[in-house]
């Protein structure tokens, strides 16, 4: 394609830049547009992938047909099949009438599946059938429907990792990736950064009715050398911040540096809870709720060790023979006390406090092994003064069991209404649907 044609497309769709990688992506989009081949647009978040499906649609034979853009990552897992393929009346709770999905509405046109890497595996199988034969089945129906759509997908997911981890079907990847288009990140377009900044500055000056900000040479060099992890979206946001806040319209490196996050130092900050690198011992925590569970389990273990310690001490007093205490010596508050101290102080074993939001975590059993027969605590070492002791066996309660029980009780409290249950559990509906399916609570 000649260079003038590419420039005209840039003007029409608001694309700014002259980098070779960007021009190559536009050239591929124009060449594949007249065909019906599936296209996969890849690139980091914020690089402007959404412009390429529109180019493909507008220069195809389907340009007079519908164009529907769907953000797959924003639709809850439990309803995404209904959104894409439609449903029959009564297919599930709330399905009060028949409904066409996006594939029916886009018949004869183009459907853009943004964040396609976030689709659940069951939906991926349905999508694969549409790509292979143009057929699909509505949720709750047994009738095969036909559709004639052009599919353009986009993602920032690394498909090699997703396929290796079993999160994405390999056969679907090859179907979608018939023609790949890679949009380069902003850090690989250094000559375009100043152009984009100037365009955004002019737009915000017009929007807020103020003079446009300008960079001096040193500030421009700093802008170009910055790695831009958020790409064009980050550059646009920073330009808007400076345009609104700064009264001085001539931007120096000192001013600009206050708006550019320090990528080097931020990479050394502690990881947020739920990140892949967050560990405690050999355990990784996916949410604050799991940390609460772990704290309670640690308390349970400490009380269990204390019960064992008291049981061994009482056995020593009854038999007169010392025993090897099994309590971890690293716990300073559970160090083995002497018999003299125990004989002078009434023994009180702490109980795990019941938290109302995690009521399914069972409290520790009462310590019957140290309950005195009389009201006089630790009166003598005579075994007749104490009830028979029982050997305590620590219950093995997994985090999955606790989570399953929480979800089950929340659904019971709200009479099966998943939206209310998700709100009660402080999780998204999509996560709740996935957990219900994972634990077989459907």
ABEGO torsion letter per residue (X at the ends): XBAAAAAAAAAAAGBBEABAAAAAAAAAAAAAAABABBBBBBEBBGAGAAAAAAAAAAABAAAABBBBBBBAAABBAAAAAAAAAEBBBGABBGBABBBBBAAAAABGBBBBBBGAAABBAAAAAAAAAAAAAGBBBBBGBABBBBBBBBBBBBBABBAAAAAAAGABBAAAAAAAAABBBBBBBAAABAAAAAAAAAAAAAAAAAAAGBBBBBBBAAAAAAAAABAGAAEAAAAAAAAAAAAAABABABBBAAAAAAABBBAAAAAABBBBBGBAABBBEABBBABAAAAAAAAAAAAAAAAAAAAAAAAAAAAAAAAGBBBBBABBAABAAABBBBAAAAAABBBBBBBBBBBAABAABBBBBBBAAABBABABBGABABAAABBBBBBBBBBBBBAAAAAAAAAAAAAAAAGGBAAAAAAAAGBBAAAAAAAAAAAGAX
